Amino acid sequence: MAACENNHLGTVKYLLRAGAAVSHKDVMGFTCLHLAAKHGHYDVVQHLLSKASKYINFQDDGGWTSITWAIEHKHKEVVHLLLSGGADVNIRDKMAPNDDLLRDCLRQQKHSEEKEEEERTSWRDKPLHEMYHRQIEEVADI
């Protein structure tokens, strides 16, 4: 478990080949996948999913899944990886059974990405931008 938590992919591969149980839980109910996702270790998460994707929706003692931990710690790439691996965003934690944390976070993430794209491209249509390009064209004509 320490190898997953500390991003030691080589050790993770070795331990899995030697028969380590991917489904093993620690005293808090964390699996290796929980720990790797929580710390944003993309390659370790990817390898664990390739070996045992059926554990993707295991819940820790608080009811959190790997994707919940990845969202909580803002590991966007790991969230996308878990989603593509079949993570269930409808699983509710044990502390707040009516909590829509995952859906809200995913909605916010999508909105944030759309806003970033809009901000990145919106300057193109502004008058100052147009003036700048016209000046460059005028200089090029000289």
PyMOL commands that set and color helices and strands:
alter all, ss='L'
color gray80, all
select helices_A, chain A and resi 2-5+9-17+32-38+42-55+66-72+76-84+101-125+127-141
alter helices_A, ss='H'
color red, helices_A
deselect
rebuild
show_as cartoon
